[in-house]
Amino acid sequence: MKNEEFRELHVQGPSEAGQSAVIARDNADHRYRLLATMVQGTAAALPETWQTFRTVEEARIGAREMLHNHRVLRVAVVEDRIPLQFAEWVNR
């Protein structure tokens, strides 16, 4: 019985809420995140790791702030979408 119910749901396709979520995701402005290459440890303690930036220039400024930490070797700027899309490297 459960398999039949699943097939019916699968045949009906995505719900209206699911479709609107996909449309909203596709229409959203790209935001940027920072990924740090560390000498030792993880970048989880750095606040810039968890922020999203509206423009590449804002991300570059955040990367420069992140590079003040002596454990950060370089920083990758990536577009915050699935999958992450590489934008550029910021070095010392």
C-alpha positions, 0 to 999 in steps of 0.5 A: 500500500505504501509503495502505491501511495509513493508512486502516486505522489511521485507521478503528481510531481513537485508541489506548488511550494516546492516549485516556488522554492526552486524559482526563488533559488534560481532568481536569488542574487548570488552571494559569496562565501570565503574558504580559508586554507589554514596552516594548522586547525580549521577556519571554523573559529573565524567569523568571516567563514560564516558570513555571506557577502553580497558582492565580490568586493565585499568578499575580498575585504572579508578575505583581507581581514581573514588574512590578518590571522597568522594561521591563514595561508590563502582564501578562496572566494566562492559563490554560495550556491549548490554546488559551490562555484569558485570565483577567485583566490586572495593571497597575502 
